[in-house]
Structure formats: structure tokens, C-alpha cells
Amino acid sequence: MAGSSEEGQVIGCHTIEAWNDQLKKGNDNNKLIVVDFTASWCGPCRFIAPFLAELAKKFPNVTFIKVDVDELKTVAQDWAVEAMPTFMFVKEGKIVGKVVGAKKEELQQTIEKHVAAASA
């Protein structure tokens, strides 16, 4: 399966430009985007990171983006992120879901729900 090297991995956005670029790319391709708002000092964020990487491999047609709230404060503020980790689900430029906390089950179920809806 050819494609970008980004398939099956979580893309870290460290600049506003990278963030806007990834968001636009996902929306242009009509993909589900899962945004992980995280922080280096956050224990639950570190706990869920390997699981998120597994999900990225399991759902190659979903774009996974990681945003460090300390690096991109304005993005976190724009998206009203108040706790870490917060996962936002974006489709066609709209927020279609949100999971707050390191909840593996809920995270996976929300992805599956939106992926199933897309392929229906």
C-alpha cells in the first residue's frame, strides 16, 4: 500500500503552519481527524500515547494529530481545551466528537463509530 510515510502514525504538529496544513489536508481528503491535545508533563497523556499509536496503525484511513498545548497555546485556546488529554474528532471541518481523559475504550469506540459512518 503506497502513500505518504504518515500513514499509520501520529503526526506531531509543532507550529501553527503544520497544524493548519494537517487540518486542511485531512478535510480536503474528507478523512476523520483525531486530534490529541497533550502535554509533556501530563501522566495520563504519556499513558495513552502508545495506545494512540496502535490505533493509528489500525485505522490508516484516519488522520491522527498530536498537539502539545504548551507549544501551541493558541490552538488549545481556540479549541477550548481545558484538560489533558483531550481528543477532538473532526470531519469536514466540524467537531463531531470529543473524549476527555485517557479512556482507551471510549476513544476506540468513538473512532470506530465515525469510521463506520463514513463507509456506510
N, CA, C and O atoms as CSV, one atom per row, in Angstrom:
chain,resi,resn,atom,element,x,y,z
A,1,MET,N,N,0.842,-1.184,0.000
A,1,MET,CA,C,0.000,0.000,0.000
A,1,MET,C,C,0.887,1.247,0.000
A,1,MET,O,O,1.510,1.592,1.004
A,2,ALA,N,N,0.921,1.893,-1.127
A,2,ALA,CA,C,1.738,3.096,-1.243
A,2,ALA,C,C,1.022,4.263,-0.588
A,2,ALA,O,O,-0.167,4.176,-0.279
A,3,GLY,N,N,1.731,5.337,-0.380
A,3,GLY,CA,C,1.106,6.501,0.237
A,3,GLY,C,C,2.160,7.268,0.994
A,3,GLY,O,O,3.351,6.978,0.886
A,4,SER,N,N,1.734,8.223,1.744
A,4,SER,CA,C,2.685,9.030,2.476
A,4,SER,C,C,3.243,8.234,3.651
A,4,SER,O,O,2.634,7.270,4.116
A,5,SER,N,N,4.391,8.652,4.110
A,5,SER,CA,C,5.018,7.974,5.245
A,5,SER,C,C,4.250,8.260,6.534
A,5,SER,O,O,4.552,7.701,7.589
A,6,GLU,N,N,3.255,9.138,6.429
A,6,GLU,CA,C,2.482,9.499,7.614
A,6,GLU,C,C,1.426,8.449,7.939
A,6,GLU,O,O,0.846,8.471,9.024
A,7,GLU,N,N,1.172,7.535,7.014
A,7,GLU,CA,C,0.128,6.545,7.258
A,7,GLU,C,C,0.467,5.699,8.473
A,7,GLU,O,O,1.602,5.256,8.646
A,8,GLY,N,N,-0.534,5.486,9.306
A,8,GLY,CA,C,-0.337,4.617,10.454
A,8,GLY,C,C,0.527,5.194,11.544
A,8,GLY,O,O,1.119,4.458,12.332
A,9,GLN,N,N,0.603,6.508,11.595
A,9,GLN,CA,C,1.335,7.090,12.716
A,9,GLN,C,C,0.676,8.378,13.171
A,9,GLN,O,O,-0.139,8.968,12.461
A,10,VAL,N,N,1.043,8.794,14.356
A,10,VAL,CA,C,0.507,10.023,14.920
A,10,VAL,C,C,1.433,11.157,14.491
A,10,VAL,O,O,2.644,11.094,14.705
A,11,ILE,N,N,0.855,12.192,13.885
A,11,ILE,CA,C,1.638,13.308,13.365
A,11,ILE,C,C,1.716,14.402,14.416
A,11,ILE,O,O,0.693,14.931,14.852
A,12,GLY,N,N,2.917,14.733,14.814
A,12,GLY,CA,C,3.096,15.811,15.792
A,12,GLY,C,C,3.120,17.153,15.095
A,12,GLY,O,O,3.886,17.347,14.151
A,13,CYS,N,N,2.299,18.079,15.543
A,13,CYS,CA,C,2.302,19.436,14.993
A,13,CYS,C,C,2.971,20.363,16.002
A,13,CYS,O,O,2.517,20.507,17.138
A,14,HIS,N,N,4.054,20.982,15.561
A,14,HIS,CA,C,4.828,21.828,16.475
A,14,HIS,C,C,4.747,23.301,16.112
A,14,HIS,O,O,5.271,24.150,16.834
A,15,THR,N,N,4.090,23.613,14.989
A,15,THR,CA,C,3.909,25.003,14.583
A,15,THR,C,C,2.464,25.186,14.134
A,15,THR,O,O,1.779,24.222,13.793
A,16,ILE,N,N,2.013,26.434,14.139
A,16,ILE,CA,C,0.652,26.749,13.672
A,16,ILE,C,C,0.519,26.351,12.195
A,16,ILE,O,O,-0.531,25.867,11.770
A,17,GLU,N,N,1.595,26.559,11.416
A,17,GLU,CA,C,1.559,26.216,9.991
A,17,GLU,C,C,1.341,24.720,9.794
A,17,GLU,O,O,0.523,24.311,8.971
A,18,ALA,N,N,2.075,23.906,10.552
A,18,ALA,CA,C,1.936,22.446,10.445
A,18,ALA,C,C,0.527,22.034,10.843
A,18,ALA,O,O,-0.081,21.176,10.203
A,19,TRP,N,N,0.015,22.643,11.892
A,19,TRP,CA,C,-1.339,22.351,12.369
A,19,TRP,C,C,-2.368,22.658,11.277
A,19,TRP,O,O,-3.201,21.815,10.943
A,20,ASN,N,N,-2.298,23.875,10.727
A,20,ASN,CA,C,-3.254,24.277,9.686
A,20,ASN,C,C,-3.140,23.379,8.461
A,20,ASN,O,O,-4.142,23.018,7.844
A,21,ASP,N,N,-1.914,23.026,8.122
A,21,ASP,CA,C,-1.645,22.173,6.958
A,21,ASP,C,C,-2.283,20.790,7.139
A,21,ASP,O,O,-2.948,20.287,6.233
A,22,GLN,N,N,-2.078,20.183,8.301
A,22,GLN,CA,C,-2.621,18.841,8.569
A,22,GLN,C,C,-4.152,18.871,8.609
A,22,GLN,O,O,-4.813,17.962,8.107
A,23,LEU,N,N,-4.694,19.908,9.203
A,23,LEU,CA,C,-6.148,20.045,9.289
A,23,LEU,C,C,-6.750,20.177,7.894
A,23,LEU,O,O,-7.754,19.542,7.571
A,24,LYS,N,N,-6.120,21.010,7.081
A,24,LYS,CA,C,-6.612,21.233,5.710
A,24,LYS,C,C,-6.509,19.944,4.900
A,24,LYS,O,O,-7.437,19.573,4.180
A,25,LYS,N,N,-5.372,19.269,5.028
A,25,LYS,CA,C,-5.150,18.020,4.284
A,25,LYS,C,C,-6.216,16.978,4.640
A,25,LYS,O,O,-6.771,16.323,3.758
A,26,GLY,N,N,-6.493,16.834,5.929
A,26,GLY,CA,C,-7.499,15.881,6.376
A,26,GLY,C,C,-8.885,16.242,5.880
A,26,GLY,O,O,-9.648,15.374,5.456
A,27,ASN,N,N,-9.208,17.523,5.934
A,27,ASN,CA,C,-10.524,17.970,5.481
A,27,ASN,C,C,-10.660,17.831,3.971
A,27,ASN,O,O,-11.719,17.448,3.475
A,28,ASP,N,N,-9.583,18.144,3.231
A,28,ASP,CA,C,-9.609,18.018,1.770
A,28,ASP,C,C,-9.835,16.567,1.355
A,28,ASP,O,O,-10.511,16.293,0.364
A,29,ASN,N,N,-9.263,15.643,2.124
A,29,ASN,CA,C,-9.391,14.218,1.801
A,29,ASN,C,C,-10.635,13.605,2.426
A,29,ASN,O,O,-10.865,12.400,2.326
A,30,ASN,N,N,-11.442,14.456,3.078
A,30,ASN,CA,C,-12.681,14.003,3.705
A,30,ASN,C,C,-12.430,12.881,4.716
A,30,ASN,O,O,-13.221,11.946,4.841
A,31,LYS,N,N,-11.316,13.000,5.427
A,31,LYS,CA,C,-10.958,11.981,6.413
A,31,LYS,C,C,-11.414,12.398,7.802
A,31,LYS,O,O,-11.607,13.579,8.088
A,32,LEU,N,N,-11.580,11.398,8.652
A,32,LEU,CA,C,-11.785,11.685,10.066
A,32,LEU,C,C,-10.421,12.088,10.626
A,32,LEU,O,O,-9.414,11.432,10.363
A,33,ILE,N,N,-10.400,13.164,11.394
A,33,ILE,CA,C,-9.164,13.609,12.043
A,33,ILE,C,C,-9.346,13.458,13.547
A,33,ILE,O,O,-10.328,13.930,14.118
A,34,VAL,N,N,-8.383,12.793,14.178
A,34,VAL,CA,C,-8.391,12.676,15.634
A,34,VAL,C,C,-7.246,13.540,16.146
A,34,VAL,O,O,-6.081,13.290,15.838
A,35,VAL,N,N,-7.590,14.556,16.928
A,35,VAL,CA,C,-6.576,15.455,17.473
A,35,VAL,C,C,-6.374,15.139,18.945
A,35,VAL,O,O,-7.315,15.173,19.737
A,36,ASP,N,N,-5.137,14.832,19.298
A,36,ASP,CA,C,-4.770,14.549,20.681
A,36,ASP,C,C,-4.120,15.803,21.258
A,36,ASP,O,O,-2.987,16.137,20.909
A,37,PHE,N,N,-4.837,16.493,22.141
A,37,PHE,CA,C,-4.264,17.639,22.842
A,37,PHE,C,C,-3.574,17.092,24.085
A,37,PHE,O,O,-4.214,16.531,24.974
A,38,THR,N,N,-2.254,17.267,24.127
A,38,THR,CA,C,-1.427,16.613,25.132
A,38,THR,C,C,-0.462,17.614,25.764
A,38,THR,O,O,-0.410,18.778,25.367
A,39,ALA,N,N,0.292,17.151,26.742
A,39,ALA,CA,C,1.336,17.969,27.363
A,39,ALA,C,C,2.423,17.037,27.870
A,39,ALA,O,O,2.135,15.937,28.341
A,40,SER,N,N,3.667,17.474,27.776
A,40,SER,CA,C,4.799,16.627,28.158
A,40,SER,C,C,4.761,16.257,29.640
A,40,SER,O,O,5.256,15.199,30.027
A,41,TRP,N,N,4.179,17.122,30.468
A,41,TRP,CA,C,4.152,16.902,31.916
A,41,TRP,C,C,2.935,16.086,32.373
A,41,TRP,O,O,2.771,15.829,33.566
A,42,CYS,N,N,2.102,15.689,31.441
A,42,CYS,CA,C,0.831,15.040,31.778
A,42,CYS,C,C,0.988,13.515,31.795
A,42,CYS,O,O,1.247,12.898,30.762
A,43,GLY,N,N,0.828,12.917,32.985
A,43,GLY,CA,C,0.960,11.464,33.139
A,43,GLY,C,C,-0.013,10.661,32.286
A,43,GLY,O,O,0.414,9.770,31.551
A,44,PRO,N,N,-1.324,10.954,32.362
A,44,PRO,CA,C,-2.281,10.212,31.535
A,44,PRO,C,C,-2.002,10.332,30.032
A,44,PRO,O,O,-2.299,9.414,29.268
A,45,CYS,N,N,-1.435,11.459,29.616
A,45,CYS,CA,C,-1.087,11.647,28.189
A,45,CYS,C,C,-0.009,10.637,27.786
A,45,CYS,O,O,-0.091,10.013,26.729
A,46,ARG,N,N,0.987,10.491,28.636
A,46,ARG,CA,C,2.061,9.525,28.355
A,46,ARG,C,C,1.519,8.099,28.383
A,46,ARG,O,O,1.967,7.244,27.620
A,47,PHE,N,N,0.562,7.849,29.257
A,47,PHE,CA,C,-0.049,6.532,29.388
A,47,PHE,C,C,-0.800,6.147,28.104
A,47,PHE,O,O,-0.728,4.998,27.668
A,48,ILE,N,N,-1.510,7.092,27.506
A,48,ILE,CA,C,-2.366,6.773,26.349
A,48,ILE,C,C,-1.604,6.848,25.020
A,48,ILE,O,O,-2.084,6.321,24.017
A,49,ALA,N,N,-0.438,7.484,24.990
A,49,ALA,CA,C,0.301,7.674,23.732
A,49,ALA,C,C,0.562,6.372,22.963
A,49,ALA,O,O,0.322,6.341,21.756
A,50,PRO,N,N,1.046,5.289,23.606
A,50,PRO,CA,C,1.280,4.045,22.850
A,50,PRO,C,C,-0.018,3.457,22.284
A,50,PRO,O,O,-0.015,2.867,21.204
A,51,PHE,N,N,-1.121,3.621,23.014
A,51,PHE,CA,C,-2.419,3.125,22.550
A,51,PHE,C,C,-2.870,3.912,21.320
A,51,PHE,O,O,-3.417,3.345,20.373
A,52,LEU,N,N,-2.635,5.224,21.346
A,52,LEU,CA,C,-2.993,6.068,20.207
A,52,LEU,C,C,-2.190,5.658,18.967
A,52,LEU,O,O,-2.718,5.633,17.855
A,53,ALA,N,N,-0.919,5.340,19.173
A,53,ALA,CA,C,-0.070,4.878,18.063
A,53,ALA,C,C,-0.604,3.564,17.487
A,53,ALA,O,O,-0.569,3.354,16.275
A,54,GLU,N,N,-1.099,2.682,18.360
A,54,GLU,CA,C,-1.703,1.418,17.903
A,54,GLU,C,C,-2.952,1.699,17.069
A,54,GLU,O,O,-3.155,1.089,16.019
A,55,LEU,N,N,-3.780,2.620,17.540
A,55,LEU,CA,C,-5.000,2.976,16.809
A,55,LEU,C,C,-4.652,3.555,15.434
A,55,LEU,O,O,-5.345,3.294,14.451
A,56,ALA,N,N,-3.576,4.342,15.373
A,56,ALA,CA,C,-3.154,4.935,14.097
A,56,ALA,C,C,-2.782,3.845,13.095
A,56,ALA,O,O,-3.043,3.985,11.900
A,57,LYS,N,N,-2.174,2.762,13.575
A,57,LYS,CA,C,-1.836,1.629,12.692
A,57,LYS,C,C,-3.105,0.875,12.286
A,57,LYS,O,O,-3.230,0.416,11.151
A,58,LYS,N,N,-4.033,0.758,13.219
A,58,LYS,CA,C,-5.259,0.000,12.999
A,58,LYS,C,C,-6.219,0.728,12.034
A,58,LYS,O,O,-6.965,0.094,11.287
A,59,PHE,N,N,-6.179,2.060,12.070
A,59,PHE,CA,C,-7.071,2.870,11.222
A,59,PHE,C,C,-6.238,3.777,10.311
A,59,PHE,O,O,-6.156,4.981,10.554
A,60,PRO,N,N,-5.611,3.209,9.253
A,60,PRO,CA,C,-4.740,4.024,8.398
A,60,PRO,C,C,-5.482,5.106,7.619
A,60,PRO,O,O,-4.858,6.042,7.119
A,61,ASN,N,N,-6.812,4.991,7.509
A,61,ASN,CA,C,-7.578,5.998,6.773
A,61,ASN,C,C,-8.045,7.147,7.671
A,61,ASN,O,O,-8.808,8.011,7.240
A,62,VAL,N,N,-7.578,7.145,8.924
A,62,VAL,CA,C,-7.889,8.232,9.854
A,62,VAL,C,C,-6.597,9.009,10.093
A,62,VAL,O,O,-5.528,8.415,10.238
A,63,THR,N,N,-6.697,10.344,10.133
A,63,THR,CA,C,-5.526,11.174,10.410
A,63,THR,C,C,-5.441,11.428,11.906
A,63,THR,O,O,-6.381,11.945,12.509
A,64,PHE,N,N,-4.314,11.064,12.504
A,64,PHE,CA,C,-4.083,11.290,13.933
A,64,PHE,C,C,-3.067,12.416,14.096
A,64,PHE,O,O,-1.958,12.343,13.566
A,65,ILE,N,N,-3.447,13.444,14.823
A,65,ILE,CA,C,-2.574,14.600,15.034
A,65,ILE,C,C,-2.389,14.807,16.534
A,65,ILE,O,O,-3.340,14.721,17.312
A,66,LYS,N,N,-1.154,15.080,16.919
A,66,LYS,CA,C,-0.851,15.350,18.326
A,66,LYS,C,C,-0.427,16.811,18.455
A,66,LYS,O,O,0.429,17.291,17.712
A,67,VAL,N,N,-1.039,17.505,19.405
A,67,VAL,CA,C,-0.720,18.910,19.643
A,67,VAL,C,C,-0.335,19.073,21.107
A,67,VAL,O,O,-1.102,18.727,22.005
A,68,ASP,N,N,0.867,19.604,21.335
A,68,ASP,CA,C,1.304,19.903,22.695
A,68,ASP,C,C,0.721,21.274,23.072
A,68,ASP,O,O,1.024,22.283,22.436
A,69,VAL,N,N,-0.115,21.292,24.112
A,69,VAL,CA,C,-0.818,22.526,24.471
A,69,VAL,C,C,0.134,23.637,24.923
A,69,VAL,O,O,-0.212,24.816,24.859
A,70,ASP,N,N,1.315,23.266,25.372
A,70,ASP,CA,C,2.282,24.288,25.777
A,70,ASP,C,C,2.982,24.892,24.555
A,70,ASP,O,O,3.360,26.063,24.559
A,71,GLU,N,N,3.146,24.077,23.514
A,71,GLU,CA,C,3.767,24.571,22.273
A,71,GLU,C,C,2.799,25.435,21.469
A,71,GLU,O,O,3.164,26.497,20.964
A,72,LEU,N,N,1.567,24.962,21.363
A,72,LEU,CA,C,0.564,25.662,20.553
A,72,LEU,C,C,-0.598,26.117,21.437
A,72,LEU,O,O,-1.726,25.637,21.319
A,73,LYS,N,N,-0.281,27.055,22.321
A,73,LYS,CA,C,-1.288,27.551,23.278
A,73,LYS,C,C,-2.514,28.111,22.577
A,73,LYS,O,O,-3.640,27.877,23.016
A,74,THR,N,N,-2.308,28.847,21.493
A,74,THR,CA,C,-3.446,29.488,20.816
A,74,THR,C,C,-4.393,28.448,20.237
A,74,THR,O,O,-5.609,28.641,20.255
A,75,VAL,N,N,-3.851,27.346,19.723
A,75,VAL,CA,C,-4.707,26.282,19.176
A,75,VAL,C,C,-5.534,25.671,20.303
A,75,VAL,O,O,-6.738,25.464,20.152
A,76,ALA,N,N,-4.893,25.387,21.422
A,76,ALA,CA,C,-5.598,24.814,22.569
A,76,ALA,C,C,-6.699,25.767,23.051
A,76,ALA,O,O,-7.793,25.330,23.408
A,77,GLN,N,N,-6.402,27.062,23.058
A,77,GLN,CA,C,-7.411,28.051,23.475
A,77,GLN,C,C,-8.553,28.115,22.468
A,77,GLN,O,O,-9.723,28.137,22.851
A,78,ASP,N,N,-8.212,28.145,21.180
A,78,ASP,CA,C,-9.235,28.201,20.124
A,78,ASP,C,C,-10.192,27.016,20.225
A,78,ASP,O,O,-11.382,27.136,19.933
A,79,TRP,N,N,-9.653,25.869,20.643
A,79,TRP,CA,C,-10.457,24.646,20.704
A,79,TRP,C,C,-11.012,24.403,22.103
A,79,TRP,O,O,-11.573,23.342,22.379
A,80,ALA,N,N,-10.852,25.396,22.992
A,80,ALA,CA,C,-11.407,25.339,24.351
A,80,ALA,C,C,-10.987,24.079,25.104
A,80,ALA,O,O,-11.799,23.437,25.770
A,81,VAL,N,N,-9.705,23.739,24.985
A,81,VAL,CA,C,-9.182,22.565,25.677
A,81,VAL,C,C,-8.875,22.958,27.117
A,81,VAL,O,O,-8.124,23.900,27.371
A,82,GLU,N,N,-9.467,22.222,28.054
A,82,GLU,CA,C,-9.304,22.558,29.464
A,82,GLU,C,C,-8.600,21.469,30.257
A,82,GLU,O,O,-8.111,21.724,31.358
A,83,ALA,N,N,-8.541,20.255,29.712
A,83,ALA,CA,C,-7.909,19.150,30.432
A,83,ALA,C,C,-7.112,18.307,29.442
A,83,ALA,O,O,-7.422,18.273,28.252
A,84,MET,N,N,-6.093,17.636,29.941
A,84,MET,CA,C,-5.297,16.757,29.100
A,84,MET,C,C,-5.413,15.331,29.613
A,84,MET,O,O,-5.493,15.119,30.823
A,85,PRO,N,N,-5.424,14.344,28.714
A,85,PRO,CA,C,-5.548,14.569,27.264
A,85,PRO,C,C,-7.000,14.839,26.863
A,85,PRO,O,O,-7.935,14.327,27.479
A,86,THR,N,N,-7.166,15.640,25.833
A,86,THR,CA,C,-8.476,15.838,25.206
A,86,THR,C,C,-8.337,15.396,23.757
A,86,THR,O,O,-7.414,15.815,23.058
A,87,PHE,N,N,-9.244,14.560,23.316
A,87,PHE,CA,C,-9.253,14.096,21.931
A,87,PHE,C,C,-10.456,14.706,21.228
A,87,PHE,O,O,-11.596,14.544,21.664
A,88,MET,N,N,-10.186,15.412,20.131
A,88,MET,CA,C,-11.258,16.002,19.330
A,88,MET,C,C,-11.357,15.215,18.029
A,88,MET,O,O,-10.347,14.826,17.442
A,89,PHE,N,N,-12.583,14.990,17.594
A,89,PHE,CA,C,-12.836,14.267,16.351
A,89,PHE,C,C,-13.405,15.259,15.353
A,89,PHE,O,O,-14.447,15.869,15.595
A,90,VAL,N,N,-12.717,15.418,14.231
A,90,VAL,CA,C,-13.088,16.436,13.252
A,90,VAL,C,C,-13.396,15.775,11.917
A,90,VAL,O,O,-12.654,14.911,11.450
A,91,LYS,N,N,-14.496,16.191,11.313
A,91,LYS,CA,C,-14.876,15.677,9.999
A,91,LYS,C,C,-15.406,16.854,9.202
A,91,LYS,O,O,-16.284,17.585,9.661
A,92,GLU,N,N,-14.865,17.032,8.003
A,92,GLU,CA,C,-15.287,18.115,7.112
A,92,GLU,C,C,-15.263,19.469,7.815
A,92,GLU,O,O,-16.152,20.299,7.628
A,93,GLY,N,N,-14.228,19.674,8.625
A,93,GLY,CA,C,-14.039,20.959,9.284
A,93,GLY,C,C,-14.893,21.179,10.516
A,93,GLY,O,O,-14.826,22.244,11.130
A,94,LYS,N,N,-15.703,20.185,10.894
A,94,LYS,CA,C,-16.566,20.333,12.069
A,94,LYS,C,C,-16.142,19.358,13.161
A,94,LYS,O,O,-15.707,18.244,12.871
A,95,ILE,N,N,-16.270,19.781,14.417
A,95,ILE,CA,C,-16.007,18.877,15.537
A,95,ILE,C,C,-17.208,17.957,15.671
A,95,ILE,O,O,-18.330,18.416,15.888
A,96,VAL,N,N,-16.970,16.650,15.540
A,96,VAL,CA,C,-18.074,15.683,15.594
A,96,VAL,C,C,-18.053,14.853,16.877
A,96,VAL,O,O,-18.970,14.071,17.128
A,97,GLY,N,N,-17.011,15.022,17.687
A,97,GLY,CA,C,-16.937,14.273,18.930
A,97,GLY,C,C,-15.782,14.746,19.780
A,97,GLY,O,O,-14.887,15.453,19.317
A,98,LYS,N,N,-15.823,14.336,21.049
A,98,LYS,CA,C,-14.774,14.753,21.985
A,98,LYS,C,C,-14.687,13.729,23.109
A,98,LYS,O,O,-15.707,13.306,23.654
A,99,VAL,N,N,-13.460,13.332,23.454
A,99,VAL,CA,C,-13.231,12.454,24.598
A,99,VAL,C,C,-12.219,13.158,25.488
A,99,VAL,O,O,-11.135,13.522,25.031
A,100,VAL,N,N,-12.565,13.352,26.751
A,100,VAL,CA,C,-11.634,13.985,27.692
A,100,VAL,C,C,-11.135,12.914,28.650
A,100,VAL,O,O,-11.922,12.221,29.294
A,101,GLY,N,N,-9.807,12.791,28.734
A,101,GLY,CA,C,-9.202,11.807,29.623
A,101,GLY,C,C,-8.630,10.634,28.855
A,101,GLY,O,O,-8.921,10.446,27.674
A,102,ALA,N,N,-7.805,9.840,29.542
A,102,ALA,CA,C,-7.127,8.697,28.913
A,102,ALA,C,C,-8.055,7.482,28.935
A,102,ALA,O,O,-7.785,6.500,29.628
A,103,LYS,N,N,-9.142,7.551,28.178
A,103,LYS,CA,C,-10.160,6.499,28.160
A,103,LYS,C,C,-10.022,5.682,26.884
A,103,LYS,O,O,-10.574,6.038,25.842
A,104,LYS,N,N,-9.281,4.585,26.976
A,104,LYS,CA,C,-8.997,3.763,25.800
A,104,LYS,C,C,-10.268,3.293,25.094
A,104,LYS,O,O,-10.415,3.448,23.881
A,105,GLU,N,N,-11.183,2.716,25.877
A,105,GLU,CA,C,-12.417,2.156,25.301
A,105,GLU,C,C,-13.202,3.219,24.544
A,105,GLU,O,O,-13.571,3.033,23.385
A,106,GLU,N,N,-13.448,4.326,25.218
A,106,GLU,CA,C,-14.253,5.398,24.637
A,106,GLU,C,C,-13.585,5.969,23.390
A,106,GLU,O,O,-14.251,6.280,22.403
A,107,LEU,N,N,-12.273,6.103,23.447
A,107,LEU,CA,C,-11.505,6.621,22.318
A,107,LEU,C,C,-11.670,5.715,21.101
A,107,LEU,O,O,-11.994,6.178,20.008
A,108,GLN,N,N,-11.443,4.418,21.305
A,108,GLN,CA,C,-11.550,3.465,20.205
A,108,GLN,C,C,-12.988,3.396,19.668
A,108,GLN,O,O,-13.192,3.371,18.454
A,109,GLN,N,N,-13.966,3.366,20.551
A,109,GLN,CA,C,-15.371,3.275,20.121
A,109,GLN,C,C,-15.789,4.497,19.319
A,109,GLN,O,O,-16.522,4.378,18.337
A,110,THR,N,N,-15.325,5.673,19.734
A,110,THR,CA,C,-15.685,6.899,19.016
A,110,THR,C,C,-15.082,6.883,17.612
A,110,THR,O,O,-15.739,7.281,16.650
A,111,ILE,N,N,-13.840,6.425,17.492
A,111,ILE,CA,C,-13.204,6.317,16.170
A,111,ILE,C,C,-13.984,5.331,15.310
A,111,ILE,O,O,-14.322,5.629,14.165
A,112,GLU,N,N,-14.268,4.153,15.869
A,112,GLU,CA,C,-14.992,3.119,15.110
A,112,GLU,C,C,-16.353,3.623,14.640
A,112,GLU,O,O,-16.769,3.355,13.513
A,113,LYS,N,N,-17.035,4.349,15.507
A,113,LYS,CA,C,-18.354,4.890,15.165
A,113,LYS,C,C,-18.274,5.821,13.950
A,113,LYS,O,O,-19.084,5.722,13.028
A,114,HIS,N,N,-17.281,6.732,13.960
A,114,HIS,CA,C,-17.168,7.702,12.871
A,114,HIS,C,C,-16.627,7.061,11.589
A,114,HIS,O,O,-16.996,7.462,10.485
A,115,VAL,N,N,-15.756,6.071,11.741
A,115,VAL,CA,C,-15.237,5.358,10.563
A,115,VAL,C,C,-16.374,4.576,9.909
A,115,VAL,O,O,-16.510,4.577,8.686
A,116,ALA,N,N,-17.188,3.911,10.725
A,116,ALA,CA,C,-18.318,3.138,10.206
A,116,ALA,C,C,-19.310,4.054,9.507
A,116,ALA,O,O,-19.853,3.696,8.462
A,117,ALA,N,N,-19.551,5.237,10.075
A,117,ALA,CA,C,-20.491,6.192,9.482
A,117,ALA,C,C,-19.965,6.680,8.134
A,117,ALA,O,O,-20.739,6.922,7.208
A,118,ALA,N,N,-18.633,6.824,8.031
A,118,ALA,CA,C,-18.029,7.312,6.784
A,118,ALA,C,C,-18.132,6.284,5.666
A,118,ALA,O,O,-18.288,6.640,4.498
A,119,SER,N,N,-18.043,5.010,6.030
A,119,SER,CA,C,-18.037,3.975,4.998
A,119,SER,C,C,-19.431,3.434,4.706
A,119,SER,O,O,-19.603,2.563,3.853
A,120,ALA,N,N,-20.424,3.957,5.421
A,120,ALA,CA,C,-21.807,3.473,5.226
A,120,ALA,C,C,-22.407,4.015,3.942
A,120,ALA,O,O,-23.557,3.711,3.621
